[in-house]
């Protein structure tokens, strides 16, 4: 499998523009499948000088730098899938690239440490038309507290679904979606109950997915079990 992702993310004075390229290999096993994936990531990180308000106008870092960095990195993932459950591991930031501008401090002071994600889910068939899928995701980083997402989705004939999720110390999420032919539409609302709630009521996400082609063989990885 091959995939790519192009993105532009702006937060305050910072801007990240880049792309990711992913290769995946699926290994069929007896009554199961093992999938492995590797992603190469390249992005440019910049700071907008024109919007900066400085207490010292003679700032050598600002004056002598274009405040732009080009950062490569790699991610790895593996997932084991059966008819009834799946379990996987992913590692983000394999090279632990440094996000350092100027020569102040050591590279380790600005290093982006690896993040480890462990996830899994189980399929519970309630009836011919209803299927419940409880899921769990654990995120571990060297510099941040471990965080867990616990959730569940209810599917009706694989055409409609809705779910709830709880993120420890952070947010409560409501989600729903519908599939029509080769099109899928989804919506999620995150209600944050951490200290950021004083500045944000929550966030909305809208997803639209289109599958090209009508032959079942083109989507065989979705119907192996």
PyMOL commands that set and color helices and strands:
alter all, ss='L'
color gray80, all
select helices_A, chain A and resi 49-51+60-63+107-110+195-198+216-222
alter helices_A, ss='H'
color red, helices_A
select strands_A, chain A and resi 2-11+14-29+32-47+68-81+85-92+115-125+130-141+147-156+160-167+171-180+183-192+203-210
alter strands_A, ss='S'
color yellow, strands_A
deselect
rebuild
show_as cartoon
